Amino acid sequence: MSASWLFSTPCSKLNHHLYHRNYFKQIVTTSSSNPNRGAFTTLKERVTFEKEIKKSKFIAIAGHIPDERSAQSFLSEVRDPRATHSCWAYKVGEQYRTNDNGEPSGTAGKPIHSAIASSGLDIIMVVVIRNFVGIKLGTGGLVRAYGGVAAECLRNASTCLIKSKVPMGLEVPFELLGVLYHQLQSSQAEDIKQDYDTGKDGVTMVTFKVDFDRAQGLEEAIKTNCSRDIVFYKC
């Protein structure tokens, strides 16, 4: 997505019209905190998978995490303090972290992350708990065990497609509001709000959110049915 598509007006003009309005600051914050501009697939619900390998019990627990800050909370919820190791990895957009939790370096966290990357899922964390009973697996065995259990856990999980929302705003004359709202409803726009404090007679500011893959089509439809001169503000 190009920068010119995201902002159709200079920043100074955007700030003058919108930035100090509370409703727009709210949708800007919501949008910028989302690391995935577009669509992504994630886990619908938390899922658990267990497997015994050479008498060691491996338990993989995977779930959706809204952001990186939620990773520690997820780990605290699922880890077993009695277990020998609780190794993990998460992926949130382009950001990821891994932890071997006492296993030899690179034998647990990285294979778990590789399983996440191979699954095509995003905004998720996988914790693999191991209860060790004295039979060593070796570095190769550990890589296969942690990566394999994580992969099987994700393979059996229910998933869902999430579409990012694009916040948009525009100034429109009162007489075109009916036409505008028809287009917004046709594109399933959400969180529609109006502000009459534009400093212009007979003009109101309308803000809304729409699925990223509907945004460009909605813009064209509004320009076609309302006015080609309408300026859109996007973030």
Phi, psi and omega in degrees: 000123186281156180296325181294331178287324183289324180233111182266000176224158177300152183299323182298319179290321178299314179298317182299318184277324196233326196300324183273007174269128187301321184294326181283325176300324180294314183286331175296316179298316180300317183290314186290337179281350180272114183286351185244097172281105181135215180242148177211158179253134180223181181280138179283327181205166179293141183224146182232142177221133181240144177206138177261128180231113182049049176070358172269133180265123178251129179237117178259132177233123182236147179197165177282136172236130184297329182198178183297325182296337181280349184298317181295322178296317179298315180299317180298326182288323191255340184291151179250112182297342180275347183285156179291316181219143171231092185264153187204167173203151173219159178223123178229096186064235179272355182265139175207159175215153178225158178210130181270346175045050175095345174286159177307141186307128176085002184263353185229296183300315181295315176299326177294316178297321178299322178295320178297312181299319181291334182286339183081006180272157181219164180058047181223163175227143176233126175247129177244118181262133179238129172256106186274135182239016172110352178259113183285142182260345185078163183297317179295320179294322178294317179301314181293321182292307182294314179294320182292317180294319178297317181296316180294324178299314182288328181295329182268003188272152172276135184237168177212151179267128179247130177254128179292148178261137177257121176282134181223157176210154178203154174261134186218141176295150182306320186291347180258003183299320180299315179295317180300312182296328176297317179293321179296319179293322180296329181263009177057041176293150182235166174053047182283129180223153178237148175221120183273354182275069181257349183079009181232133179293134175070017182231137177234153175264130177241126176242154182194173175235145181215151177306140186305326184276358176254348189299311184293320178295322178295318179301314180295320180295320179294317179295323181290319186266341180250289181194137176290344184273355180295133179257131180260142174248128183226159177221000000 
